[in-house]
């Protein structure tokens, strides 16, 4: 699992979700959007990295692995974003299923054109 961080974009080498910066590049700023969360939700860079890590955990099946602590870690990450883990999993599942059937009107658009 590798999260790739740049000044304006955070990507993963395992999933197609992204986080991108939406403000000016000043030290005291840093509002980010995660591709699978509502676009009105602005996050810190730290939350964006947590959100990308959480998406990797959920989408790569790590919750089902033998690591007994992974579900607890995932719950804590979801709480840091202000959500329950089940809500995050549902948002990711909705994007994945929408991508599979080719939904229109912007659903899954960040997944179809990966930047990075």
C-alpha positions as CSV (number, residue, x, y, z in Angstrom):
1,X,0.0,0.0,0.0
2,X,1.6,3.3,-1.1
3,X,0.0,6.7,-0.8
4,X,1.7,9.2,-3.2
5,X,1.6,12.7,-1.9
6,X,2.2,15.8,-4.1
7,X,1.5,19.5,-3.4
8,X,-1.9,19.4,-5.1
9,X,-2.8,15.7,-5.4
10,X,-2.7,12.5,-3.2
11,X,-3.1,9.2,-5.1
12,X,-2.6,5.5,-4.4
13,X,-0.9,2.8,-6.3
14,X,-3.7,0.4,-5.5
15,X,-7.0,2.3,-5.9
16,X,-8.4,4.9,-8.2
17,X,-9.7,7.3,-5.6
18,X,-7.8,10.6,-5.2
19,X,-7.6,13.6,-2.9
20,X,-6.9,17.0,-4.4
21,X,-6.2,20.4,-3.0
22,X,-8.7,23.2,-3.7
23,X,-7.1,26.4,-2.3
24,X,-4.0,28.5,-2.6
25,X,-0.6,26.9,-1.8
26,X,0.2,28.8,1.4
27,X,1.5,27.3,4.6
28,X,-1.5,28.1,6.7
29,X,-4.0,26.8,4.1
30,X,-4.6,23.3,2.8
31,X,-8.2,22.4,2.1
32,X,-8.6,19.0,0.4
33,X,-11.4,17.1,-1.2
34,X,-11.6,13.3,-1.4
35,X,-13.1,11.8,-4.6
36,X,-15.5,9.6,-2.7
37,X,-16.8,12.1,-0.2
38,X,-19.3,14.9,-0.8
39,X,-17.6,17.8,-2.6
40,X,-18.8,20.2,0.0
41,X,-16.7,18.6,2.7
42,X,-13.3,20.2,3.0
43,X,-10.5,18.4,4.8
44,X,-7.0,19.0,6.1
45,X,-4.1,17.4,4.4
46,X,-3.8,14.9,7.3
47,X,-7.5,14.0,6.9
48,X,-7.0,13.5,3.2
49,X,-4.2,11.1,3.7
50,X,-6.2,9.3,6.4
51,X,-9.1,9.1,3.9
52,X,-7.0,7.7,1.1
53,X,-5.5,5.1,3.5
54,X,-9.0,4.2,4.7
55,X,-10.2,3.8,1.1
56,X,-7.3,1.5,0.4
57,X,-8.2,-0.6,3.5
58,X,-11.8,-0.9,2.4
59,X,-11.3,-1.4,-1.4
60,X,-8.5,-3.9,-1.2
61,X,-10.3,-6.2,1.3
62,X,-7.9,-5.6,4.2
63,X,-10.9,-5.6,6.6
64,X,-11.3,-9.3,5.8
65,X,-7.6,-10.1,6.4
66,X,-6.4,-11.9,9.5
67,X,-5.1,-8.7,11.1
68,X,-7.4,-8.4,14.2
69,X,-6.6,-4.7,14.6
70,X,-7.4,-3.6,11.0
71,X,-11.2,-3.1,11.6
72,X,-10.5,-1.0,14.7
73,X,-8.0,1.1,12.8
74,X,-10.5,1.5,10.0
75,X,-13.2,2.7,12.5
76,X,-10.8,5.2,13.9
77,X,-9.9,6.5,10.5
78,X,-13.6,6.9,9.6
79,X,-14.2,8.8,12.8
80,X,-11.3,11.2,12.0
81,X,-13.3,12.1,8.8
82,X,-16.5,12.5,10.7
83,X,-18.2,9.3,9.4
84,X,-18.9,5.8,10.6
85,X,-17.0,3.1,8.8
86,X,-20.2,1.6,7.3
87,X,-21.0,5.0,5.7
88,X,-17.6,5.2,4.1
89,X,-17.8,1.7,2.9
90,X,-21.2,2.4,1.4
91,X,-19.9,5.6,-0.4
92,X,-17.0,3.6,-1.8
93,X,-19.3,0.8,-2.9
94,X,-21.7,3.2,-4.6
95,X,-18.8,4.7,-6.6
96,X,-17.5,1.2,-7.5
97,X,-20.8,-0.1,-8.6
98,X,-21.6,3.1,-10.5
99,X,-18.2,2.8,-12.3
100,X,-19.1,-0.8,-13.2
101,X,-22.4,0.1,-14.8
102,X,-21.3,3.4,-16.3
103,X,-23.4,5.9,-14.5
104,X,-23.6,9.3,-16.0
105,X,-23.7,12.9,-14.7
106,X,-20.3,12.9,-13.0
107,X,-20.6,9.8,-10.9
108,X,-17.2,8.0,-11.0
109,X,-15.6,10.6,-13.1
110,X,-12.5,10.8,-10.8
111,X,-12.1,7.0,-11.2
112,X,-12.3,7.0,-15.0
113,X,-9.5,9.5,-15.5
114,X,-6.8,9.0,-13.0
115,X,-4.3,11.8,-12.7
116,X,-0.8,11.0,-11.6
